[in-house]
Amino acid sequence: MVKVKLDEALSESLLGPIRARGHEAFSVKEQGWGGTKDSALWPRVTAEGAFFVTTDKGFGDVRAYPPGSHPGILILRPFTESVPEFWKLLERVLDAPGLDRLVGCISVATPRGVRIRRTTA
């Protein structure tokens, strides 16, 4: 079971497939953190020990968010940004490789596949 935090840019309907697979999932919005700048949001997310699901490619910067220094980041990057496309990508990740294998990593899911950056240490 992975504790997951869904960024505010993503539909809260995406919590359903995460929870259906046995993970504990919450959104930034339902915690009243909507509108919080990334610099203030990130410490809250990591303090909770939450794996972060977002569309913000800034979270893919390995210098700012080194793999192994946080619970994990998944960036969803569909060709077309829509709830159905985010669902497809998220379900692909949840089914294989699954969130457990992505803990501590920075992962980017696109229609072409999932790129995973792990710690080098």
N, C-alpha and C positions, 0 to 999 in steps of 0.2 A: 504494500500500500504506500502510495506517494501522496504527500500533502501538496496540493496544487493551487496556485493563485492565477486567476485569469485576468489579464489586463483589461482596462476599461474600453478599449477600442473594439473588443470582441463581444459578440452577442452572448448574453448570459445563457442562452439556449445551449451553448457548447458545454456547459457544466454537466448536462445530462449524460452524454457518452462517457465523460470522465468518471462520474459517480457510478454509472452502470458497470464499470469495470473494477469497482471496489476502491477507488481512490477517494480521498477526502478533498473536496474541491470547493473553493470560494472565489468570488469575483471581487475586484477592487471596488466596484460600484456598491455591492451589497454590504461592504464594510464601511461605506461612507468616505472612501478615499478618492473618489472621482475628482479629476482636476488637479491632483497632486503631481507636482513636477517629478520627473524621473529621479533626480538627485535626492529627493526626500522620500520617494516611494520605495526605491531599491533597499535602503536600510530596513524599512518595515517588513518588506517581503522576506529578506534574508533572516531577520530576527525571528520570524515565524518558522523558519526552516522550510519555506515553501518553494517548490519547483514553479518557475514563472513561465506562463504561456502568453505570448505577445505577437504583435505584428511589427513592432518597432525594430527595424534592422540595426539601430544604434546599439542594442543589447548584444549584437554579434561581435562587438569589438573585443577581441581576446586580451588586449592590453588593459582595458577598463574593467573587464569581467573575466579574469583568467579562469579557465576550466579548473575545477578542483577547489576553488575558493568560495563556492556558493552551492546551493542545492540543485541548480540546473536551470537552463533557459531553453525554451523551445520557441523558435520564431516561425510563424506560419506565413508563407509567401506564395499564395496562389497567383496564377496569371491574371485572374479577374477577382477583385475583392468583392465577395458576396458571402452571405451566411452559408448557402449550400456548398460553396467552394472551400470555405474554412472547415466545414463539417467533414468533407471528403479528406482533406489533408490530416485533420486531427484523428479521424478514425483510422487512417492508414498508419499513423504513428502509434496509436494505442494498440492496434492489432499486431504490428511488427515494426520495429523491434520492441515496442512497449516502453512505458515511461521508466520502469525500473532500470533498464539498461542505459538510460539517458541521464540519470542522476549525476550531478557534478559536471556535466558537459554543457557545451553550447551546441545546440542542434538547430538546423534550418531545414524545414520541410517545404518542398516545392512539388509541383506535379511530376517532376523528373525523378524525385527521390529524396532521401534524407541524408544530409551531410552532418557528420558528428565530429566535433572538436573535443578531444579528451585532454586531460592533463598530460604534459610531457615528462613530468617528474616521476 
